Amino acid sequence: MLEIMVEPKTINDLTNCLQRNRSSITKDVGLLEKMGLIVSSRQSNPGHGIQKMVQAIAPKIEMVATLG
């Protein structure tokens, strides 16, 4: 989340900067998208087909936990 809150990134960008495999990143992106925290779009990548661009919906996220 921190990476895409700064600026939108492609799946490949996230794979490189987070040093994780592509399938794990894709699964995480899918889950975060279902939760409504991020959006993705497909963009043309001239000479290389289509790439998925991922961006956060909000510039800041706060989490609150209630115990008991």
Distance bins in CASP14 RR format, pairs under 12 A and 6 or more apart:
PFRMAT RR
TARGET T0000
AUTHOR 0000-0000-0000
RMODE 2
METHOD distances of the structure
MODEL  1
1 9 0 0 0 0 0 1 0 0 0 0 0
1 14 0 0 0 0 0 1 0 0 0 0 0
1 18 0 0 0 0 0 1 0 0 0 0 0
1 28 0 0 0 0 1 0 0 0 0 0 0
1 29 0 0 0 0 0 1 0 0 0 0 0
1 31 0 0 0 0 0 1 0 0 0 0 0
1 32 1 0 0 1 0 0 0 0 0 0 0
1 33 0 0 0 0 0 1 0 0 0 0 0
1 35 0 0 0 0 0 1 0 0 0 0 0
1 36 0 0 0 0 0 1 0 0 0 0 0
1 37 1 0 0 1 0 0 0 0 0 0 0
1 38 1 0 0 1 0 0 0 0 0 0 0
1 54 0 0 0 0 0 1 0 0 0 0 0
1 55 0 0 0 0 0 1 0 0 0 0 0
1 56 1 0 0 1 0 0 0 0 0 0 0
1 57 0 0 0 0 0 1 0 0 0 0 0
1 58 0 0 0 0 1 0 0 0 0 0 0
1 59 0 0 0 0 0 1 0 0 0 0 0
1 60 0 0 0 0 0 1 0 0 0 0 0
1 61 1 0 0 1 0 0 0 0 0 0 0
1 63 0 0 0 0 0 1 0 0 0 0 0
2 9 0 0 0 0 0 1 0 0 0 0 0
2 14 0 0 0 0 0 1 0 0 0 0 0
2 17 0 0 0 0 0 1 0 0 0 0 0
2 18 0 0 0 0 1 0 0 0 0 0 0
2 38 0 0 0 0 0 1 0 0 0 0 0
2 56 0 0 0 0 1 0 0 0 0 0 0
2 59 0 0 0 0 0 1 0 0 0 0 0
2 60 0 0 0 0 0 1 0 0 0 0 0
2 61 0 0 0 0 1 0 0 0 0 0 0
3 9 1 0 1 0 0 0 0 0 0 0 0
3 10 0 0 0 0 0 1 0 0 0 0 0
3 11 0 0 0 0 0 1 0 0 0 0 0
3 13 1 0 0 1 0 0 0 0 0 0 0
3 14 1 0 0 1 0 0 0 0 0 0 0
3 15 0 0 0 0 0 1 0 0 0 0 0
3 16 0 0 0 0 0 1 0 0 0 0 0
3 17 1 0 1 0 0 0 0 0 0 0 0
3 18 1 0 0 1 0 0 0 0 0 0 0
3 19 0 0 0 0 0 1 0 0 0 0 0
3 20 0 0 0 0 0 1 0 0 0 0 0
3 25 0 0 0 0 0 1 0 0 0 0 0
3 28 0 0 0 0 0 1 0 0 0 0 0
3 29 0 0 0 0 0 1 0 0 0 0 0
3 32 0 0 0 0 0 1 0 0 0 0 0
3 38 0 0 0 0 0 1 0 0 0 0 0
3 54 0 0 0 0 1 0 0 0 0 0 0
3 55 0 0 0 0 0 1 0 0 0 0 0
3 56 0 0 0 0 1 0 0 0 0 0 0
4 10 0 0 0 0 0 1 0 0 0 0 0
4 11 0 0 0 0 0 1 0 0 0 0 0
4 13 0 0 0 0 1 0 0 0 0 0 0
4 14 1 0 0 1 0 0 0 0 0 0 0
4 17 0 0 0 0 0 1 0 0 0 0 0
4 18 0 0 0 0 0 1 0 0 0 0 0
4 25 0 0 0 0 0 1 0 0 0 0 0
4 28 0 0 0 0 0 1 0 0 0 0 0
4 29 0 0 0 0 1 0 0 0 0 0 0
4 32 0 0 0 0 1 0 0 0 0 0 0
4 33 0 0 0 0 0 1 0 0 0 0 0
4 37 0 0 0 0 1 0 0 0 0 0 0
4 38 1 0 0 1 0 0 0 0 0 0 0
4 39 0 0 0 0 1 0 0 0 0 0 0
4 40 0 0 0 0 1 0 0 0 0 0 0
4 52 0 0 0 0 0 1 0 0 0 0 0
4 53 0 0 0 0 1 0 0 0 0 0 0
4 54 1 0 1 0 0 0 0 0 0 0 0
4 55 1 0 1 0 0 0 0 0 0 0 0
4 56 1 0 1 0 0 0 0 0 0 0 0
4 57 0 0 0 0 1 0 0 0 0 0 0
4 58 0 0 0 0 0 1 0 0 0 0 0
4 59 0 0 0 0 0 1 0 0 0 0 0
4 61 0 0 0 0 0 1 0 0 0 0 0
5 32 0 0 0 0 0 1 0 0 0 0 0
5 37 0 0 0 0 1 0 0 0 0 0 0
5 38 0 0 0 0 1 0 0 0 0 0 0
5 54 0 0 0 0 0 1 0 0 0 0 0
5 55 0 0 0 0 1 0 0 0 0 0 0
5 56 1 0 1 0 0 0 0 0 0 0 0
5 57 0 0 0 0 1 0 0 0 0 0 0
5 58 1 0 0 1 0 0 0 0 0 0 0
5 59 1 0 0 1 0 0 0 0 0 0 0
5 60 1 0 0 1 0 0 0 0 0 0 0
5 61 1 0 0 1 0 0 0 0 0 0 0
6 13 0 0 0 0 0 1 0 0 0 0 0
6 14 0 0 0 0 0 1 0 0 0 0 0
6 17 0 0 0 0 0 1 0 0 0 0 0
6 55 0 0 0 0 0 1 0 0 0 0 0
6 56 0 0 0 0 1 0 0 0 0 0 0
6 59 0 0 0 0 1 0 0 0 0 0 0
6 60 0 0 0 0 0 1 0 0 0 0 0
7 13 0 0 0 0 1 0 0 0 0 0 0
7 14 0 0 0 0 0 1 0 0 0 0 0
7 17 0 0 0 0 0 1 0 0 0 0 0
7 53 0 0 0 0 0 1 0 0 0 0 0
7 54 0 0 0 0 0 1 0 0 0 0 0
7 55 1 0 0 1 0 0 0 0 0 0 0
7 56 0 0 0 0 1 0 0 0 0 0 0
7 59 0 0 0 0 0 1 0 0 0 0 0
8 14 0 0 0 0 0 1 0 0 0 0 0
8 29 0 0 0 0 0 1 0 0 0 0 0
8 38 0 0 0 0 1 0 0 0 0 0 0
8 39 0 0 0 0 1 0 0 0 0 0 0
8 40 0 0 0 0 1 0 0 0 0 0 0
8 41 0 0 0 0 1 0 0 0 0 0 0
8 43 0 0 0 0 1 0 0 0 0 0 0
8 51 0 0 0 0 0 1 0 0 0 0 0
8 52 0 0 0 0 0 1 0 0 0 0 0
8 53 1 0 1 0 0 0 0 0 0 0 0
8 54 1 0 0 1 0 0 0 0 0 0 0
8 55 1 1 0 0 0 0 0 0 0 0 0
8 56 0 0 0 0 1 0 0 0 0 0 0
8 57 0 0 0 0 0 1 0 0 0 0 0
9 15 0 0 0 0 1 0 0 0 0 0 0
9 16 0 0 0 0 1 0 0 0 0 0 0
9 17 1 0 0 1 0 0 0 0 0 0 0
9 18 0 0 0 0 1 0 0 0 0 0 0
9 25 0 0 0 0 1 0 0 0 0 0 0
9 29 0 0 0 0 0 1 0 0 0 0 0
9 38 0 0 0 0 0 1 0 0 0 0 0
9 40 0 0 0 0 0 1 0 0 0 0 0
9 43 0 0 0 0 0 1 0 0 0 0 0
9 51 0 0 0 0 0 1 0 0 0 0 0
9 52 0 0 0 0 1 0 0 0 0 0 0
9 53 1 0 0 1 0 0 0 0 0 0 0
9 54 1 0 1 0 0 0 0 0 0 0 0
9 55 1 0 0 1 0 0 0 0 0 0 0
9 56 0 0 0 0 0 1 0 0 0 0 0
10 16 0 0 0 0 1 0 0 0 0 0 0
10 17 0 0 0 0 0 1 0 0 0 0 0
10 22 0 0 0 0 0 1 0 0 0 0 0
10 25 0 0 0 0 1 0 0 0 0 0 0
10 26 0 0 0 0 0 1 0 0 0 0 0
10 29 0 0 0 0 0 1 0 0 0 0 0
10 40 0 0 0 0 1 0 0 0 0 0 0
10 41 0 0 0 0 0 1 0 0 0 0 0
10 42 0 0 0 0 0 1 0 0 0 0 0
10 43 0 0 0 0 1 0 0 0 0 0 0
10 44 0 0 0 0 0 1 0 0 0 0 0
10 45 0 0 0 0 1 0 0 0 0 0 0
10 48 0 0 0 0 0 1 0 0 0 0 0
10 49 0 0 0 0 0 1 0 0 0 0 0
10 50 0 0 0 0 0 1 0 0 0 0 0
10 51 1 0 1 0 0 0 0 0 0 0 0
10 52 1 0 0 1 0 0 0 0 0 0 0
10 53 1 0 1 0 0 0 0 0 0 0 0
10 54 1 0 0 1 0 0 0 0 0 0 0
10 55 0 0 0 0 0 1 0 0 0 0 0
11 17 0 0 0 0 0 1 0 0 0 0 0
11 18 0 0 0 0 0 1 0 0 0 0 0
11 20 0 0 0 0 0 1 0 0 0 0 0
11 21 0 0 0 0 0 1 0 0 0 0 0
11 22 1 0 0 1 0 0 0 0 0 0 0
11 23 0 0 0 0 0 1 0 0 0 0 0
11 24 0 0 0 0 0 1 0 0 0 0 0
11 25 1 0 1 0 0 0 0 0 0 0 0
11 26 1 0 0 1 0 0 0 0 0 0 0
11 27 0 0 0 0 0 1 0 0 0 0 0
11 28 0 0 0 0 0 1 0 0 0 0 0
11 29 1 0 0 1 0 0 0 0 0 0 0
11 30 0 0 0 0 0 1 0 0 0 0 0
11 38 0 0 0 0 0 1 0 0 0 0 0
11 40 0 0 0 0 1 0 0 0 0 0 0
11 41 0 0 0 0 0 1 0 0 0 0 0
11 42 0 0 0 0 0 1 0 0 0 0 0
11 43 0 0 0 0 0 1 0 0 0 0 0
11 45 0 0 0 0 0 1 0 0 0 0 0
11 50 0 0 0 0 0 1 0 0 0 0 0
11 51 1 0 0 1 0 0 0 0 0 0 0
11 52 1 0 1 0 0 0 0 0 0 0 0
11 53 0 0 0 0 1 0 0 0 0 0 0
11 54 1 0 0 1 0 0 0 0 0 0 0
12 18 0 0 0 0 0 1 0 0 0 0 0
12 20 0 0 0 0 0 1 0 0 0 0 0
12 21 0 0 0 0 0 1 0 0 0 0 0
12 22 1 0 0 1 0 0 0 0 0 0 0
12 25 0 0 0 0 1 0 0 0 0 0 0
12 26 0 0 0 0 0 1 0 0 0 0 0
12 29 0 0 0 0 0 1 0 0 0 0 0
12 45 0 0 0 0 1 0 0 0 0 0 0
12 48 0 0 0 0 1 0 0 0 0 0 0
12 50 0 0 0 0 0 1 0 0 0 0 0
12 51 1 0 0 1 0 0 0 0 0 0 0
12 52 0 0 0 0 1 0 0 0 0 0 0
12 53 0 0 0 0 0 1 0 0 0 0 0
12 54 0 0 0 0 0 1 0 0 0 0 0
13 20 0 0 0 0 0 1 0 0 0 0 0
13 22 0 0 0 0 0 1 0 0 0 0 0
13 25 0 0 0 0 1 0 0 0 0 0 0
13 29 0 0 0 0 0 1 0 0 0 0 0
13 45 0 0 0 0 0 1 0 0 0 0 0
13 51 0 0 0 0 1 0 0 0 0 0 0
13 52 0 0 0 0 0 1 0 0 0 0 0
13 53 0 0 0 0 1 0 0 0 0 0 0
13 54 0 0 0 0 1 0 0 0 0 0 0
13 55 0 0 0 0 0 1 0 0 0 0 0
14 20 1 0 0 1 0 0 0 0 0 0 0
14 21 0 0 0 0 0 1 0 0 0 0 0
14 22 0 0 0 0 1 0 0 0 0 0 0
14 24 0 0 0 0 1 0 0 0 0 0 0
14 25 1 0 1 0 0 0 0 0 0 0 0
14 26 0 0 0 0 1 0 0 0 0 0 0
14 27 0 0 0 0 0 1 0 0 0 0 0
14 28 0 0 0 0 1 0 0 0 0 0 0
14 29 1 0 0 1 0 0 0 0 0 0 0
14 32 0 0 0 0 0 1 0 0 0 0 0
14 38 0 0 0 0 0 1 0 0 0 0 0
14 40 0 0 0 0 0 1 0 0 0 0 0
14 51 0 0 0 0 0 1 0 0 0 0 0
14 52 0 0 0 0 1 0 0 0 0 0 0
14 53 0 0 0 0 0 1 0 0 0 0 0
14 54 1 0 0 1 0 0 0 0 0 0 0
14 55 0 0 0 0 0 1 0 0 0 0 0
15 21 1 0 0 1 0 0 0 0 0 0 0
15 22 1 0 1 0 0 0 0 0 0 0 0
15 23 0 0 0 0 1 0 0 0 0 0 0
15 24 0 0 0 0 1 0 0 0 0 0 0
15 25 1 0 1 0 0 0 0 0 0 0 0
15 26 0 0 0 0 1 0 0 0 0 0 0
15 28 0 0 0 0 0 1 0 0 0 0 0
15 29 0 0 0 0 0 1 0 0 0 0 0
15 51 0 0 0 0 0 1 0 0 0 0 0
15 52 0 0 0 0 0 1 0 0 0 0 0
15 54 0 0 0 0 0 1 0 0 0 0 0
16 22 0 0 0 0 0 1 0 0 0 0 0
16 25 0 0 0 0 1 0 0 0 0 0 0
17 25 0 0 0 0 0 1 0 0 0 0 0
18 24 0 0 0 0 1 0 0 0 0 0 0
18 25 1 0 0 1 0 0 0 0 0 0 0
18 28 0 0 0 0 1 0 0 0 0 0 0
18 29 0 0 0 0 0 1 0 0 0 0 0
18 54 0 0 0 0 0 1 0 0 0 0 0
19 25 0 0 0 0 0 1 0 0 0 0 0
20 26 0 0 0 0 0 1 0 0 0 0 0
20 27 0 0 0 0 0 1 0 0 0 0 0
20 28 0 0 0 0 1 0 0 0 0 0 0
20 29 0 0 0 0 0 1 0 0 0 0 0
21 27 0 0 0 0 1 0 0 0 0 0 0
21 28 0 0 0 0 0 1 0 0 0 0 0
22 28 0 0 0 0 0 1 0 0 0 0 0
22 29 0 0 0 0 0 1 0 0 0 0 0
22 51 0 0 0 0 0 1 0 0 0 0 0
22 52 0 0 0 0 0 1 0 0 0 0 0
23 29 0 0 0 0 0 1 0 0 0 0 0
23 30 0 0 0 0 0 1 0 0 0 0 0
24 30 0 0 0 0 0 1 0 0 0 0 0
24 31 0 0 0 0 0 1 0 0 0 0 0
25 31 0 0 0 0 0 1 0 0 0 0 0
25 32 0 0 0 0 0 1 0 0 0 0 0
25 38 0 0 0 0 0 1 0 0 0 0 0
25 40 0 0 0 0 0 1 0 0 0 0 0
25 52 0 0 0 0 1 0 0 0 0 0 0
25 54 0 0 0 0 1 0 0 0 0 0 0
26 32 0 0 0 0 0 1 0 0 0 0 0
26 33 0 0 0 0 0 1 0 0 0 0 0
26 40 0 0 0 0 0 1 0 0 0 0 0
26 52 0 0 0 0 1 0 0 0 0 0 0
26 54 0 0 0 0 1 0 0 0 0 0 0
27 33 0 0 0 0 0 1 0 0 0 0 0
27 34 0 0 0 0 0 1 0 0 0 0 0
28 34 0 0 0 0 0 1 0 0 0 0 0
28 35 0 0 0 0 0 1 0 0 0 0 0
28 37 0 0 0 0 0 1 0 0 0 0 0
28 38 0 0 0 0 1 0 0 0 0 0 0
28 40 0 0 0 0 0 1 0 0 0 0 0
28 54 0 0 0 0 1 0 0 0 0 0 0
29 35 0 0 0 0 0 1 0 0 0 0 0
29 36 0 0 0 0 0 1 0 0 0 0 0
29 37 0 0 0 0 0 1 0 0 0 0 0
29 38 1 0 0 1 0 0 0 0 0 0 0
29 39 0 0 0 0 0 1 0 0 0 0 0
29 40 1 0 0 1 0 0 0 0 0 0 0
29 41 0 0 0 0 0 1 0 0 0 0 0
29 52 1 0 0 1 0 0 0 0 0 0 0
29 53 0 0 0 0 0 1 0 0 0 0 0
29 54 1 0 1 0 0 0 0 0 0 0 0
29 55 0 0 0 0 0 1 0 0 0 0 0
29 56 0 0 0 0 0 1 0 0 0 0 0
30 36 0 0 0 0 1 0 0 0 0 0 0
30 37 0 0 0 0 0 1 0 0 0 0 0
30 38 0 0 0 0 1 0 0 0 0 0 0
30 39 0 0 0 0 0 1 0 0 0 0 0
30 40 1 0 0 1 0 0 0 0 0 0 0
30 52 0 0 0 0 0 1 0 0 0 0 0
30 54 0 0 0 0 1 0 0 0 0 0 0
31 37 0 0 0 0 1 0 0 0 0 0 0
31 38 0 0 0 0 1 0 0 0 0 0 0
31 40 0 0 0 0 0 1 0 0 0 0 0
32 38 1 0 1 0 0 0 0 0 0 0 0
32 39 0 0 0 0 1 0 0 0 0 0 0
32 40 0 0 0 0 1 0 0 0 0 0 0
32 54 0 0 0 0 1 0 0 0 0 0 0
32 55 0 0 0 0 0 1 0 0 0 0 0
32 56 0 0 0 0 1 0 0 0 0 0 0
32 57 0 0 0 0 1 0 0 0 0 0 0
32 58 0 0 0 0 0 1 0 0 0 0 0
32 61 0 0 0 0 0 1 0 0 0 0 0
33 39 1 0 0 1 0 0 0 0 0 0 0
33 40 1 0 0 1 0 0 0 0 0 0 0
33 41 0 0 0 0 0 1 0 0 0 0 0
33 52 0 0 0 0 0 1 0 0 0 0 0
33 54 0 0 0 0 1 0 0 0 0 0 0
33 55 0 0 0 0 0 1 0 0 0 0 0
33 56 0 0 0 0 0 1 0 0 0 0 0
33 57 0 0 0 0 1 0 0 0 0 0 0
34 40 0 0 0 0 0 1 0 0 0 0 0
35 56 0 0 0 0 0 1 0 0 0 0 0
35 57 0 0 0 0 0 1 0 0 0 0 0
35 61 0 0 0 0 0 1 0 0 0 0 0
36 55 0 0 0 0 0 1 0 0 0 0 0
36 56 0 0 0 0 1 0 0 0 0 0 0
36 57 1 0 0 1 0 0 0 0 0 0 0
36 58 0 0 0 0 1 0 0 0 0 0 0
36 61 0 0 0 0 0 1 0 0 0 0 0
37 54 0 0 0 0 0 1 0 0 0 0 0
37 55 0 0 0 0 0 1 0 0 0 0 0
37 56 1 0 0 1 0 0 0 0 0 0 0
37 57 1 0 0 1 0 0 0 0 0 0 0
37 58 1 0 0 1 0 0 0 0 0 0 0
37 60 0 0 0 0 0 1 0 0 0 0 0
37 61 1 0 0 1 0 0 0 0 0 0 0
37 63 0 0 0 0 0 1 0 0 0 0 0
38 52 0 0 0 0 0 1 0 0 0 0 0
38 53 0 0 0 0 0 1 0 0 0 0 0
38 54 1 0 1 0 0 0 0 0 0 0 0
38 55 1 0 0 1 0 0 0 0 0 0 0
38 56 1 0 1 0 0 0 0 0 0 0 0
38 57 1 0 0 1 0 0 0 0 0 0 0
38 58 0 0 0 0 1 0 0 0 0 0 0
38 61 0 0 0 0 0 1 0 0 0 0 0
39 52 0 0 0 0 0 1 0 0 0 0 0
39 53 0 0 0 0 1 0 0 0 0 0 0
39 54 1 0 0 1 0 0 0 0 0 0 0
39 55 1 0 0 1 0 0 0 0 0 0 0
39 56 0 0 0 0 1 0 0 0 0 0 0
39 57 1 0 0 1 0 0 0 0 0 0 0
39 58 0 0 0 0 0 1 0 0 0 0 0
40 50 0 0 0 0 0 1 0 0 0 0 0
40 51 0 0 0 0 0 1 0 0 0 0 0
40 52 1 0 1 0 0 0 0 0 0 0 0
40 53 1 0 0 1 0 0 0 0 0 0 0
40 54 1 0 1 0 0 0 0 0 0 0 0
40 55 1 0 0 1 0 0 0 0 0 0 0
40 56 0 0 0 0 0 1 0 0 0 0 0
40 57 0 0 0 0 0 1 0 0 0 0 0
41 50 0 0 0 0 0 1 0 0 0 0 0
41 51 0 0 0 0 1 0 0 0 0 0 0
41 52 1 0 0 1 0 0 0 0 0 0 0
41 53 1 0 1 0 0 0 0 0 0 0 0
41 54 0 0 0 0 1 0 0 0 0 0 0
41 55 0 0 0 0 1 0 0 0 0 0 0
42 49 0 0 0 0 1 0 0 0 0 0 0
42 50 1 0 1 0 0 0 0 0 0 0 0
42 51 1 0 0 1 0 0 0 0 0 0 0
42 52 1 0 1 0 0 0 0 0 0 0 0
42 53 1 0 0 1 0 0 0 0 0 0 0
42 54 0 0 0 0 0 1 0 0 0 0 0
43 49 0 0 0 0 1 0 0 0 0 0 0
43 50 1 0 0 1 0 0 0 0 0 0 0
43 51 1 0 1 0 0 0 0 0 0 0 0
43 52 1 0 0 1 0 0 0 0 0 0 0
43 53 1 0 1 0 0 0 0 0 0 0 0
43 54 0 0 0 0 0 1 0 0 0 0 0
43 55 0 0 0 0 0 1 0 0 0 0 0
44 50 1 0 0 1 0 0 0 0 0 0 0
44 51 1 0 0 1 0 0 0 0 0 0 0
44 52 0 0 0 0 0 1 0 0 0 0 0
44 53 0 0 0 0 0 1 0 0 0 0 0
45 51 1 0 1 0 0 0 0 0 0 0 0
45 52 0 0 0 0 1 0 0 0 0 0 0
45 53 0 0 0 0 1 0 0 0 0 0 0
END
